[in-house]
Amino acid sequence: MELSKTHLGQTPYIMNVTVFNATVINDGAMLVSGASSTAIGATITVATTTVDGQDYIGVTQLSSSFATQSKENLAPNSHAFGIPSNGIPNTGSLTTVMKNHLPLCINPDVSYMAQYSTTTGAATASDNAATWSASTGLVATRGTTGTNVIGGWLFSLAGTNSAGATPTFSGSLRYISNQTATTNVALLTAMNISTDSHMIWSDRTWKRGGTLTTTADFLRSQSGSSTTGFQLNGSHMIGIENWITHDQAPTHPLRQHVDDGLDSLTAVRMYKEIVFCAPFITEVAITA
């Protein structure tokens, strides 16, 4: 995810923070406080409990692999990143070699643009909503849809689905105008859907929805069902706006009267603008 804006117009507060992870930490990854003395500092988590989100620290502004190319990486000063040459920040301890650092934006009052992942995955835990029933009408049916999804979006992908097959239909963008059942959603405009369809499922705004990818820098589409909304990595993250860019238009917020019913779209990227509300929830709890 990328920094979108600061809410008060100030310069974002970016500082070096100790990090620890068994694999490369990507640029734009949401990090939380390390869970043990071994993982001192910030680390990636993809757990789905709300506890993890309460430990939110910030979002990386540089990947650990790119940090190794910086002149500051192994400089003998207090600004050094100290990332090993393999780019994996898993060295250092409280008593031995230099610990690993990465620059994080730690502002609580900022929003980020998180792109929806388009990689394939199992239908039960997919990056993208899967297991669709064939349709050419105004109803989209899959195993589970969750509830309270009116105002979200479906976009049919051309890439291979979770079974490795190329979808029959692709490139269509549709607005979810109603929910006809716990397994069905009503679309404002008819859409061609097949059992091999592969979708980005963009939830409505101002709702906790979807999950982060395993690298914590992209969004997965909503998957599974819930009566309370889907937790974004359990981190009290709320999507405040849905965005799209494609071959027919530059980046813009999704709007029903502009974007519903578009077909044959290519070069599509969909984003959700998100805020981390855990710092505010903590503040309310302290002051209440």
TARA-V888740 format. One line per field, one symbol per residue. phi: phi as a letter, one per 20 degrees, with the letter a starting at -180 (. if undefined). burial: 1 if it has 16 or more other ideal C-beta (glycine too) atoms within 10 Angstrom, else 0. A space follows every 50 residues. Layout:
phi = ???
burial = ???
This chain:
phi = .cfeaefdmeffedbfcfcbbfcfeffneedcfgebffefoebeccfdef ffffegdrcfdbffffffeefegdfebfeffmegfeneecdnbfcdfgfe cbfcedffdcccedfffdfeaffebefcgcleefacdecdcbgbdmcldf oecdceeeffefeneeffdbnddceeeaceafdccedfcgceccfefcce deffflbfbnbfffemdcdefgbncaedneeflmdleceeadcbcbfdaf fbffcgfddfnfclfclecdcdecceegffffffffef
burial = 10110000000001011111100111111111110000111111100100 01111111111111111100001000000111110011110100000011 11111111011111111101101001111111001001111100110110 11111110001100001011111111101000001110001011011111 11111011111110111111111000001111111111100111010000 00010000110100100101111111111000000000
